[in-house]
Amino acid sequence: MGPIIIGVILFIVFSIGFGLVGGLLYVGYLPLKKWLFKSGKLTRKASGQINRAYISLILLTALITTWIAIFPLDSFYKDEFSHNTGIEFPISGTITAKASEYPDLHGDYWASAVIKLEEGDFNSIKRLISMQSDFKVDTTSQKIGVTREYRNLTKHINEADIEIVYSNIKKQWFKVAFLKDKATIIFERSSS
């Protein structure tokens, strides 16, 4: 399924979910609304404006949630890196390129990011990963890059630019590539 179809489906689901929660909250507002009408502090026109603003807020919340689900924030990629390596995302690290696919019905998804960082952090992360028993030097011909999205993400990086790739043997597919420039790390995670 394409991202537009997934986006529309997600927006509908989130709109229904937020609409139900919003409806329950609105039921709690009804006694206050009734009291405001009786006391003359609320007009029909103002009530209509409040209702339209409330519905707009619910739809805007659903839209923002859908957007973030399809185009995750940098924090998602930082968490993926930390969760899969057991190493805190470096302070000097900046995500320069990123891509992901929304989870399928089984919860499988793909995520990859290109990280620029200072040489000291680069060397530290490389050393820490090389010392972990879960990570082994990848000697397969595939190395890294299992999807078309990955190739689009790294089109400016040549295979020859990669110094070494470590594969996590306990994860379904998590690889970390260290580039020869000593300032770039690429990680790729796929569970499908």
C-alpha positions as CSV (number, residue, x, y, z in Angstrom):
1,M,0.0,0.0,0.0
2,G,1.2,3.4,-0.8
3,P,1.9,6.1,1.8
4,I,-1.1,8.2,0.6
5,I,-3.6,5.3,1.2
6,I,-2.0,4.5,4.5
7,G,-2.2,8.2,5.4
8,V,-5.9,8.4,4.6
9,I,-6.6,5.2,6.5
10,L,-4.6,6.5,9.5
11,F,-6.3,9.9,9.4
12,I,-9.7,8.3,9.4
13,V,-8.8,6.0,12.3
14,F,-7.2,8.8,14.3
15,S,-10.2,11.1,13.6
16,I,-12.6,8.4,14.8
17,G,-10.5,7.8,17.9
18,F,-10.0,11.4,18.8
19,G,-13.6,12.1,17.9
20,L,-14.8,9.5,20.4
21,V,-12.6,10.9,23.2
22,G,-13.6,14.4,22.2
23,G,-17.3,13.5,22.3
24,L,-16.9,12.1,25.8
25,L,-15.2,15.3,26.9
26,Y,-18.0,17.3,25.2
27,V,-20.6,15.4,27.2
28,G,-18.9,16.7,30.3
29,Y,-19.1,20.2,29.0
30,L,-22.8,20.1,28.3
31,P,-24.0,21.0,31.9
32,L,-21.6,24.0,31.9
33,K,-22.9,25.0,28.5
34,K,-26.5,24.7,29.7
35,W,-25.7,26.9,32.8
36,L,-23.9,29.5,30.6
37,F,-27.0,29.7,28.3
38,K,-29.4,30.1,31.3
39,S,-27.2,32.8,32.9
40,G,-26.9,34.7,29.5
41,K,-23.1,34.4,29.4
42,L,-23.2,32.3,26.2
43,T,-25.0,33.1,23.0
44,R,-26.0,30.6,20.3
45,K,-23.5,32.3,18.0
46,A,-20.6,32.0,20.5
47,S,-21.6,28.4,21.2
48,G,-21.5,27.5,17.5
49,Q,-18.0,29.1,17.2
50,I,-16.8,27.1,20.2
51,N,-18.2,23.9,18.7
52,R,-16.6,24.5,15.3
53,A,-13.3,25.3,17.0
54,Y,-13.5,22.1,19.1
55,I,-14.2,20.0,16.0
56,S,-11.3,21.7,14.1
57,L,-9.0,21.0,17.1
58,I,-9.9,17.3,17.0
59,L,-9.3,17.1,13.3
60,L,-6.0,19.1,13.6
61,T,-4.8,16.7,16.3
62,A,-5.7,13.7,14.1
63,L,-3.8,15.3,11.1
64,I,-0.7,16.0,13.2
65,T,-0.7,12.5,14.7
66,T,-1.1,11.0,11.2
67,W,1.8,13.2,9.9
68,I,4.1,12.1,12.7
69,A,3.2,8.5,12.2
70,I,4.1,8.6,8.6
71,F,7.1,11.0,8.9
72,P,8.6,10.3,12.3
73,L,10.5,12.9,14.2
74,D,14.3,12.7,14.7
75,S,13.6,11.4,18.2
76,F,12.2,8.2,16.7
77,Y,15.5,7.5,14.9
78,K,17.5,8.4,17.9
79,D,15.4,5.9,20.0
80,E,15.8,3.2,17.3
81,F,19.6,3.7,17.4
82,S,19.8,3.6,21.2
83,H,17.4,0.7,21.5
84,N,19.1,-1.5,19.0
85,T,22.7,-0.7,19.9
86,G,22.4,-0.2,23.7
87,I,24.4,3.0,23.3
88,E,23.0,6.4,24.0
89,F,22.6,8.6,20.9
90,P,25.7,10.9,20.8
91,I,25.3,14.5,21.8
92,S,27.3,15.6,18.7
93,G,25.0,13.4,16.4
94,T,22.9,15.0,13.8
95,I,20.5,13.0,11.6
96,T,21.1,14.2,8.1
97,A,18.9,11.8,6.2
98,K,16.2,9.4,7.3
99,A,13.5,7.2,6.0
100,S,11.0,4.6,7.3
101,E,8.0,2.6,6.5
102,Y,4.9,2.5,8.6
103,P,4.4,-0.9,10.4
104,D,2.3,-3.4,8.5
105,L,-0.4,-5.5,10.0
106,H,2.2,-7.7,11.8
107,G,4.0,-4.7,13.3
108,D,7.0,-5.1,11.0
109,Y,8.6,-2.0,9.8
110,W,11.8,-0.6,8.3
111,A,13.8,2.4,9.4
112,S,17.2,3.9,8.5
113,A,19.1,7.0,9.2
114,V,22.4,8.7,8.2
115,I,24.1,10.2,11.3
116,K,26.9,12.8,11.2
117,L,28.9,13.2,14.3
118,E,32.3,14.3,15.7
119,E,35.2,11.9,15.2
120,G,35.6,11.3,18.9
121,D,31.9,10.1,19.2
122,F,32.4,8.1,15.9
123,N,35.4,6.2,17.3
124,S,33.7,5.7,20.7
125,I,30.6,4.2,19.2
126,K,32.6,2.1,16.8
127,R,34.7,0.7,19.7
128,L,31.6,0.1,21.9
129,I,29.8,-1.8,19.1
130,S,32.9,-3.9,18.3
131,M,33.1,-5.0,21.9
132,Q,29.5,-6.1,22.2
133,S,28.9,-9.8,21.8
134,D,25.6,-9.2,20.0
135,F,27.4,-7.5,17.1
136,K,29.6,-9.2,14.6
137,V,31.4,-7.8,11.5
138,D,29.1,-8.4,8.6
139,T,30.9,-10.5,6.0
140,T,27.9,-11.1,3.7
141,S,27.8,-9.6,0.2
142,Q,24.6,-7.7,1.1
143,K,26.3,-5.7,3.9
144,I,23.7,-3.0,4.4
145,G,20.8,-1.7,2.3
146,V,17.9,-4.0,1.8
147,T,15.3,-1.7,0.4
148,R,14.8,0.8,-2.4
149,E,14.2,3.5,0.2
150,Y,17.6,2.8,1.7
151,R,19.2,3.3,-1.8
152,N,17.4,6.6,-2.2
153,L,18.4,7.6,1.3
154,T,22.1,6.9,0.6
155,K,22.4,7.7,-3.1
156,H,25.2,10.2,-2.3
157,I,27.2,7.5,-0.5
158,N,29.2,4.9,-2.5
159,E,29.6,1.3,-1.3
160,A,33.4,2.0,-1.3
161,D,32.8,4.8,1.3
162,I,31.9,2.2,3.9
163,E,34.7,1.1,6.1
164,I,33.0,-1.6,8.1
165,V,29.5,-2.9,8.8
166,Y,28.4,-4.6,12.1
167,S,25.3,-6.8,12.2
168,N,23.4,-7.5,15.4
169,I,23.0,-11.3,15.5
170,K,20.1,-11.1,18.0
171,K,17.9,-8.7,16.1
172,Q,16.1,-9.7,12.9
173,W,17.9,-7.1,10.9
174,F,19.9,-4.3,12.4
175,K,23.1,-3.2,10.9
176,V,25.4,-0.3,11.6
177,A,27.8,1.0,8.9
178,F,30.8,3.2,9.7
179,L,32.1,5.3,6.8
180,K,35.7,6.0,6.1
181,D,35.2,9.7,6.6
182,K,35.2,8.9,10.4
183,A,32.2,11.2,10.8
184,T,29.2,9.3,9.3
185,I,27.3,6.3,10.6
186,I,24.3,4.7,8.9
187,F,22.0,2.3,10.6
188,E,19.3,0.2,9.2
189,R,16.6,-1.7,11.0
190,S,14.1,-4.1,9.4
191,S,11.8,-6.6,11.0
192,S,10.0,-7.9,8.0
